């Protein structure tokens, strides 16, 4: 089996039409499976995929490492380009507010830069399930995978009202 790893967004851009920005997005492809790991900060993931002639509609799943803006902010644009419902695998607290606290400064919001309901539309069924059986213990990069949840999201459609 061949594994292809394509960095779609990170802090640098080699040259040409590529965009670089704070954050990360990596496309993992095998023969019949395509997984997007993180969504980048904003437009760079979708833009760079287009520049590379990568069809984001072929992505099977999105895995979010954590809920900071540099890893989730591009999700809305990615979902719009995908044009379909997709399974998103993330920790259940992915939507919780996250702040950076620095001495002698005001707290700064560093979480997902939009609300979950912006991605979930009236015609989309949202399913939140444990990723693995409670008795299973799988670990990836120090994160216990039994703590992850799976939900189905799609980009908002202009003629649909978001769920509240």
ABEGO torsion letter per residue (X at the ends): XBBBBBBABBABBABEABBBBBEBBBBBBBAABBBBBEAEABAAAAAAAAAAGBBAAABABBBBABABAAAAAAAAAAAAAAGBBBBBBBBAAAABBBBBBBBGBBBBBABBABBAAAABBAABBBBBBBABBAABBBBBGGBBAAABBBBBBBBBBAABBBBX
